Amino acid sequence: MEGGRRRSAVGGGAATRRVVVACAGAVPGLDLPVSAAGLRSFGLAEGLRAHGFAVTVLVVEEGARLRREAAEDGVEVVKARGVAARVEALGPAAVVAVDPLRLPRLSRGEGFTCVLDFCGPGLLEPAGDRSAWMDERSRLVEEIGSADALTVTGAAKVPHYLAWALQTGRDVRKMPIRLVEFCLPAAERERPGGRDSLRLVVFVYQDGLPGVADALLRHVGRGVTVSLVPTLQRSGAAAGSMGAGAFEGRDGVQVLAPLSFDELRSVLAQADLAVDLRGPGLAARYSSAAEAAVALASGVPVMHPSFGEMAAAMADYNAGWLLDEAAGLDAVLGWLRDDVSRLRVKAEGAVRLAGSRLDPAGAVGPLVEIIEGAG
């Protein structure tokens, strides 16, 4: 999504305080399986609104038709070919393009500040055929070359996208690349009580941490129940098709289809602990922490990789466990089965984290500086 020429977001009436957040993933409120990009857009929009911006979230249709009538106020569903005209009609001061390679391009003459937000793993070089990758690579360089600023969800992505920016030939000293952590509004929650069992929500990945399934199966039916939820990184795939077959037919295991935001929060409201563990590949290292973020925002402590984007915040708030081996999962579950109340301290940490680091108003501060500093 190519940017336009800047105009100030400070003063000058309501038009200069309008921001468009564009994404190609289902956002909360559409009653569809929510995606990482959709959650990212939702969090950014909530944060910008807290700073007084009028925000419109444009959800670009991909494949299956989205229900426009289901969209909430401030959310519009548009076809790819209609994005440019809708942006022009809205006349925003800034457009924030979430995962821009999944979005149509806009011309340079639109007159807004263009911010590219990278919440996914971006463009990683494949091991096999590179022809399609080369086309995407050229587009990414062009997109970054015409943008006004970049934002990323994790500190590891800053040097990654700086390297891409250097390929544009631009003076990168004049291109802000800012960390805007994944953010979501905290959910009101009453801790489930009156039970001795341990209820887990387990996010299932194709590149999940080896040994997780075996570790979980050693505890299922012995005071542990499991709800398997598909990763949010690519909505639309059922958990059963993503390596969860070992759990089929087991008592105490629920295999769920992709969930809407409300459904996901309902499942998390009954959970004691979320398991969000992936292998150490580059895709995992550069992916957003959408799964961990939505669990923590629901007041649920998380098992998360030490290299994950939520790792530092979780350590600061004692909001879960940082694990890189399935043996650690096995040991923690055995320890918790002996006394579920041991989770209390971690749950309190998750609640504190949700009210601080995940708070959208605070998290979007660097993005607000970009928008208000344009001129």
C-alpha positions as CSV (number, residue, x, y, z in Angstrom):
1,M,0.0,0.0,0.0
2,E,1.8,3.1,-1.2
3,G,1.7,6.2,0.8
4,G,0.8,9.8,-0.1
5,R,2.2,13.1,0.8
6,R,1.8,14.1,4.4
7,R,-0.5,16.5,6.0
8,S,-0.6,17.4,9.7
9,A,-2.8,15.5,12.1
10,V,-2.6,18.4,14.6
11,G,-5.4,21.0,14.4
12,G,-7.2,21.9,11.2
13,G,-10.6,20.3,12.2
14,A,-11.9,16.7,12.5
15,A,-10.7,15.6,9.0
16,T,-7.1,15.9,10.1
17,R,-7.9,13.7,13.1
18,R,-9.2,10.8,11.0
19,V,-7.2,7.6,10.6
20,V,-8.0,4.6,8.5
21,V,-6.7,1.2,9.7
22,A,-6.8,-1.3,6.8
23,C,-6.4,-5.1,7.0
24,A,-7.4,-8.2,5.2
25,G,-8.3,-10.3,8.2
26,A,-11.6,-10.6,10.0
27,V,-11.9,-8.2,13.0
28,P,-13.9,-8.5,16.1
29,G,-17.6,-7.8,15.5
30,L,-17.9,-9.5,12.1
31,D,-19.0,-12.8,13.7
32,L,-16.3,-14.6,11.8
33,P,-13.2,-16.5,12.8
34,V,-10.9,-13.7,14.0
35,S,-7.3,-13.4,12.7
36,A,-4.1,-12.1,14.1
37,A,-4.3,-9.2,11.6
38,G,-7.9,-8.5,12.6
39,L,-7.0,-8.4,16.3
40,R,-4.0,-6.2,15.6
41,S,-6.3,-3.7,13.7
42,F,-8.9,-3.8,16.5
43,G,-6.3,-3.0,19.1
44,L,-4.7,-0.2,17.1
45,A,-8.1,1.3,16.4
46,E,-9.1,1.2,20.1
47,G,-5.8,2.9,21.1
48,L,-6.1,5.6,18.5
49,R,-9.7,6.4,19.5
50,A,-8.5,6.8,23.1
51,H,-6.2,9.6,21.8
52,G,-9.1,11.4,20.1
53,F,-8.8,10.1,16.5
54,A,-11.8,9.2,14.5
55,V,-10.9,5.7,13.2
56,T,-12.4,3.7,10.4
57,V,-11.3,0.1,10.1
58,L,-11.5,-1.1,6.5
59,V,-11.6,-4.8,6.2
60,V,-10.7,-6.0,2.7
61,E,-12.6,-9.0,1.5
62,E,-10.4,-12.1,0.7
63,G,-12.1,-15.0,-1.0
64,A,-15.3,-15.7,0.9
65,R,-17.7,-12.8,1.0
66,L,-17.9,-11.0,4.4
67,R,-21.2,-10.0,5.9
68,R,-21.3,-6.2,5.6
69,E,-24.4,-6.0,7.7
70,A,-22.6,-7.6,10.6
71,A,-19.9,-4.8,10.7
72,E,-20.0,-2.6,13.8
73,D,-19.8,1.2,13.9
74,G,-16.4,2.2,12.7
75,V,-15.8,-1.0,10.7
76,E,-16.4,-1.2,6.9
77,V,-16.1,-4.2,4.6
78,V,-14.8,-3.3,1.2
79,K,-13.7,-5.1,-1.9
80,A,-10.1,-4.8,-2.9
81,R,-10.9,-2.7,-5.9
82,G,-12.9,-0.2,-3.8
83,V,-10.3,0.5,-1.2
84,A,-8.7,3.5,-2.9
85,A,-12.0,5.2,-3.5
86,R,-13.1,4.7,0.0
87,V,-9.9,6.0,1.5
88,E,-10.2,9.1,-0.8
89,A,-13.8,9.6,0.4
90,L,-12.8,9.4,4.0
91,G,-9.9,11.8,3.6
92,P,-7.8,10.6,6.5
93,A,-4.7,12.2,7.9
94,A,-3.1,8.7,8.0
95,V,-3.6,5.2,6.8
96,V,-2.2,2.3,8.8
97,A,-1.9,-0.7,6.6
98,V,-1.7,-3.9,8.7
99,D,0.2,-6.7,6.9
100,P,0.4,-4.5,3.7
101,L,1.3,-7.3,1.3
102,R,-2.2,-8.7,1.7
103,L,-3.7,-5.3,0.8
104,P,-4.2,-3.5,-2.5
105,R,-1.9,-0.6,-3.4
106,L,-2.9,3.0,-3.2
107,S,-1.4,5.7,-5.4
108,R,1.1,8.2,-4.0
109,G,-1.2,11.2,-4.6
110,E,-3.8,10.3,-2.0
111,G,-2.6,12.9,0.5
112,F,-2.2,10.9,3.7
113,T,0.6,9.7,5.9
114,C,1.1,6.0,5.2
115,V,2.2,3.7,8.0
116,L,3.0,0.1,7.2
117,D,2.3,-2.2,10.2
118,F,4.0,-5.6,10.3
119,C,2.4,-7.9,12.8
120,G,3.0,-11.2,10.9
121,P,6.3,-12.9,10.0
122,G,6.6,-10.8,6.9
123,L,8.4,-12.2,3.8
124,L,10.8,-15.0,4.6
125,E,12.8,-16.6,1.8
126,P,11.5,-20.1,1.0
127,A,13.6,-23.2,0.7
128,G,12.1,-24.2,-2.6
129,D,10.8,-22.3,-5.6
130,R,11.7,-18.6,-5.3
131,S,9.9,-17.2,-8.3
132,A,6.8,-16.1,-6.5
133,W,8.9,-14.9,-3.5
134,M,11.0,-12.7,-5.8
135,D,7.8,-11.0,-7.0
136,E,6.7,-10.4,-3.4
137,R,10.1,-9.2,-2.5
138,S,10.0,-6.6,-5.2
139,R,6.6,-5.4,-4.1
140,L,7.7,-5.3,-0.4
141,V,10.7,-3.1,-1.3
142,E,8.5,-0.8,-3.3
143,E,5.9,-0.6,-0.5
144,I,8.5,0.3,2.1
145,G,10.2,2.7,-0.3
146,S,7.0,4.7,-0.6
147,A,5.8,4.6,3.0
148,D,6.2,7.3,5.5
149,A,6.9,5.1,8.5
150,L,6.9,1.4,9.7
151,T,5.6,-0.1,12.9
152,V,6.3,-3.6,14.2
153,T,4.9,-5.7,17.0
154,G,8.2,-7.1,18.3
155,A,11.7,-5.8,19.0
156,A,13.2,-8.5,16.8
157,K,11.4,-7.1,13.8
158,V,13.1,-3.7,14.0
159,P,16.5,-4.8,12.5
160,H,14.6,-7.2,10.2
161,Y,12.6,-4.4,8.5
162,L,15.5,-2.0,8.8
163,A,17.4,-4.5,6.5
164,W,14.4,-4.3,4.1
165,A,14.3,-0.5,4.2
166,L,18.0,-0.4,3.3
167,Q,17.2,-2.1,0.1
168,T,15.0,0.8,-1.0
169,G,17.9,3.2,-1.4
170,R,16.2,5.7,0.9
171,D,17.9,7.5,3.8
172,V,16.6,5.2,6.5
173,R,17.4,7.9,9.1
174,K,14.4,9.8,7.8
175,M,12.1,6.7,8.0
176,P,10.8,6.0,11.5
177,I,10.6,2.3,12.4
178,R,8.8,2.1,15.7
179,L,7.9,-0.7,18.1
180,V,4.1,-0.7,18.8
181,E,3.4,-3.8,20.9
182,F,0.4,-6.0,20.3
183,C,-2.5,-4.5,22.3
184,L,-6.0,-5.4,23.2
185,P,-8.6,-4.1,25.7
186,A,-8.7,-6.2,28.9
187,A,-11.7,-8.4,29.4
188,E,-13.6,-8.3,32.6
189,R,-13.2,-11.6,34.2
190,E,-14.3,-13.5,37.3
191,R,-11.8,-16.4,38.0
192,P,-13.6,-19.8,37.7
193,G,-13.8,-21.3,41.1
194,G,-15.0,-24.3,43.0
195,R,-13.1,-26.9,41.0
196,D,-9.9,-28.9,41.4
197,S,-9.3,-29.6,37.6
198,L,-7.0,-27.6,35.4
199,R,-8.5,-26.3,32.2
200,L,-6.1,-25.5,29.3
201,V,-6.6,-23.6,26.1
202,V,-3.9,-24.9,23.7
203,F,-3.2,-23.0,20.5
204,V,-2.3,-25.4,17.7
205,Y,0.3,-24.6,15.1
206,Q,1.7,-26.5,12.1
207,D,5.1,-25.6,13.4
208,G,4.3,-26.3,17.0
209,L,7.0,-27.2,19.6
210,P,7.8,-30.9,19.2
211,G,6.6,-33.1,22.0
212,V,3.8,-30.8,23.2
213,A,1.1,-33.3,22.2
214,D,2.8,-36.2,24.1
215,A,3.3,-34.0,27.2
216,L,-0.3,-32.9,27.2
217,L,-1.6,-36.5,26.7
218,R,0.2,-37.6,29.8
219,H,-2.0,-35.3,31.9
220,V,-5.4,-35.3,30.0
221,G,-8.0,-37.2,32.0
222,R,-5.9,-36.9,35.2
223,G,-7.3,-33.6,36.4
224,V,-6.5,-31.7,33.2
225,T,-8.9,-30.8,30.4
226,V,-7.9,-29.3,27.0
227,S,-9.5,-27.1,24.4
228,L,-7.6,-27.1,21.2
229,V,-7.9,-23.8,19.3
230,P,-6.4,-23.2,15.8
231,T,-3.7,-20.6,15.5
232,L,-4.9,-17.1,14.7
233,Q,-2.1,-16.5,12.3
234,R,-4.1,-18.0,9.5
235,S,-7.8,-18.1,10.2
236,G,-10.0,-20.7,8.5
237,A,-8.1,-23.9,9.3
238,A,-9.6,-26.4,11.7
239,A,-7.5,-27.6,14.6
240,G,-8.0,-31.2,13.6
241,S,-6.2,-30.4,10.3
242,M,-3.2,-28.9,12.0
243,G,-1.5,-31.7,13.9
244,A,-4.1,-32.3,16.6
245,G,-5.2,-35.7,15.4
246,A,-3.5,-37.4,18.4
247,F,-6.2,-36.0,20.6
248,E,-9.2,-37.2,18.6
249,G,-11.6,-39.3,20.8
250,R,-9.8,-38.6,24.0
251,D,-12.0,-37.8,27.1
252,G,-11.3,-34.3,28.4
253,V,-10.3,-32.9,25.0
254,Q,-12.3,-30.5,22.9
255,V,-11.2,-29.8,19.3
256,L,-12.6,-26.5,18.2
257,A,-13.1,-24.9,14.8
258,P,-11.8,-21.4,14.2
259,L,-13.5,-19.0,16.6
260,S,-14.9,-15.5,16.5
261,F,-13.5,-13.0,18.9
262,D,-16.5,-13.3,21.3
263,E,-16.3,-17.1,21.1
264,L,-12.6,-17.1,21.8
265,R,-13.0,-14.9,24.8
266,S,-15.9,-17.1,26.1
267,V,-13.6,-20.1,25.9
268,L,-10.8,-18.2,27.6
269,A,-13.1,-17.0,30.4
270,Q,-13.4,-20.7,31.5
271,A,-9.6,-21.4,31.2
272,D,-7.0,-21.5,33.9
273,L,-4.0,-21.5,31.6
274,A,-3.2,-21.0,27.9
275,V,-0.5,-23.0,26.0
276,D,1.1,-21.0,23.2
277,L,4.3,-22.9,22.2
278,R,6.0,-23.0,18.9
279,G,9.3,-24.4,17.5
280,P,12.3,-22.1,17.1
281,G,11.9,-21.4,13.3
282,L,12.1,-17.9,11.8
283,A,8.3,-17.8,11.1
284,A,7.7,-18.4,14.8
285,R,10.3,-15.8,15.8
286,Y,8.8,-13.1,13.6
287,S,5.1,-13.9,14.0
288,S,2.9,-11.7,16.2
289,A,2.0,-12.8,19.7
290,A,-1.7,-12.6,19.0
291,E,-2.5,-15.8,20.7
292,A,-0.6,-14.9,23.9
293,A,-2.0,-11.4,23.8
294,V,-5.6,-12.4,23.6
295,A,-5.2,-14.9,26.5
296,L,-3.4,-12.4,28.7
297,A,-5.9,-9.7,27.9
298,S,-8.5,-12.2,29.2
299,G,-6.5,-12.5,32.5
300,V,-5.2,-16.0,31.6
301,P,-1.6,-16.8,32.3
302,V,0.3,-18.2,29.3
303,M,3.1,-20.7,28.5
304,H,5.1,-18.9,25.8
305,P,8.4,-19.3,24.0
306,S,11.4,-17.4,25.5
307,F,11.9,-15.9,22.0
308,G,8.2,-14.9,21.6
309,E,7.1,-11.3,21.4
310,M,5.3,-11.4,24.7
311,A,8.2,-13.0,26.6
312,A,9.7,-9.8,28.1
313,A,6.4,-8.4,29.2
314,M,5.4,-11.8,30.7
315,A,8.7,-12.0,32.6
316,D,8.2,-8.4,34.0
317,Y,4.7,-9.3,35.3
318,N,5.2,-12.9,36.2
319,A,2.3,-13.7,33.9
320,G,3.2,-17.3,33.0
321,W,6.0,-19.5,32.0
322,L,8.7,-19.1,29.2
323,L,9.3,-22.6,27.8
324,D,11.3,-23.8,24.8
325,E,11.1,-27.6,25.5
326,A,8.1,-29.8,26.0
327,A,9.7,-31.3,29.1
328,G,9.1,-27.9,30.8
329,L,5.4,-28.1,29.9
330,D,5.2,-31.6,31.3
331,A,6.9,-30.6,34.6
332,V,4.7,-27.5,35.1
333,L,1.5,-29.4,34.5
334,G,2.5,-32.0,37.0
335,W,3.3,-29.3,39.6
336,L,0.0,-27.6,39.0
337,R,-2.1,-30.7,39.1
338,D,-0.9,-31.2,42.7
339,D,-2.4,-27.8,43.6
340,V,-4.3,-25.7,41.1
341,S,-4.2,-22.7,43.4
342,R,-0.5,-22.4,42.5
343,L,-1.7,-20.6,39.4
344,R,-3.0,-17.6,41.4
345,V,0.2,-15.6,41.3
346,K,0.5,-16.1,37.6
347,A,-3.1,-15.1,37.0
348,E,-2.7,-12.0,39.0
349,G,0.4,-11.1,36.9
350,A,-1.7,-11.6,33.7
351,V,-4.3,-9.2,35.0
352,R,-1.7,-6.6,35.8
353,L,-0.1,-7.0,32.4
354,A,-3.5,-6.7,30.6
355,G,-4.1,-3.4,32.4
356,S,-0.7,-1.9,31.5
357,R,1.4,-3.2,28.7
358,L,-1.5,-4.5,26.6
359,D,-3.6,-1.4,27.2
360,P,-4.2,0.1,23.7
361,A,-4.1,3.7,24.7
362,G,-0.5,3.3,26.0
363,A,0.7,0.9,23.4
364,V,-0.1,3.1,20.4
365,G,1.9,6.1,21.8
366,P,4.7,5.7,19.1
367,L,2.1,5.5,16.4
368,V,0.4,8.6,17.6
369,E,3.8,10.4,17.5
370,I,4.3,9.4,13.9
371,I,0.8,10.6,12.9
372,E,1.0,13.9,14.8
373,G,4.6,14.5,13.8
374,A,3.8,14.3,10.1
375,G,3.6,17.6,8.3
